[in-house]
């Protein structure tokens, strides 16, 4: 029976160490590429694959196997075409900020929150009209 090699991986050369450092640097640069924008603004919500109106941000906590972890969250409102969300009337936005859509946009009144990683990194170019 062959004996298992239980030794940990060690870098053989300086070039290998440099390549590993470079890959970690690229990975961390990708994580920090989120573009911040003034509130309110629109971003795509990855879970629903629909845009959402971002109204602010907050700190939240998430339960993990290692314990409680603090996360950054966006406060957002759902964007839809329906006049009602359940029994609640939605706020109508006319003209629609999306130039490709001729139907009026409705925004739910309830403010929700979710992790920033569940939203696209780049805000949409739409402008929320001031009242």
Rosetta blueprint (number, residue, H / E / L):
1 X L
2 X L
3 X L
4 X L
5 X L
6 X L
7 X L
8 X L
9 X L
10 X L
11 X L
12 X L
13 X L
14 X H
15 X H
16 X H
17 X H
18 X H
19 X H
20 X H
21 X H
22 X H
23 X H
24 X H
25 X H
26 X H
27 X H
28 X H
29 X H
30 X H
31 X H
32 X L
33 X L
34 X L
35 X L
36 X L
37 X L
38 X L
39 X L
40 X L
41 X E
42 X E
43 X E
44 X E
45 X E
46 X L
47 X L
48 X L
49 X L
50 X E
51 X E
52 X E
53 X E
54 X E
55 X E
56 X E
57 X E
58 X E
59 X E
60 X E
61 X E
62 X E
63 X E
64 X E
65 X L
66 X L
67 X E
68 X E
69 X E
70 X E
71 X E
72 X E
73 X E
74 X E
75 X E
76 X E
77 X E
78 X E
79 X E
80 X E
81 X L
82 X L
83 X L
84 X E
85 X E
86 X L
87 X L
88 X E
89 X E
90 X L
91 X E
92 X E
93 X E
94 X L
95 X L
96 X L
97 X L
98 X L
99 X L
100 X L
101 X L
102 X L
103 X L
104 X L
105 X E
106 X E
107 X E
108 X L
109 X L
110 X L
111 X L
112 X E
113 X E
114 X E
115 X E
116 X H
117 X H
118 X H
119 X E
120 X L
121 X L
122 X L
123 X L
124 X L
125 X L
126 X L
127 X L
128 X L
129 X L
130 X L
131 X L
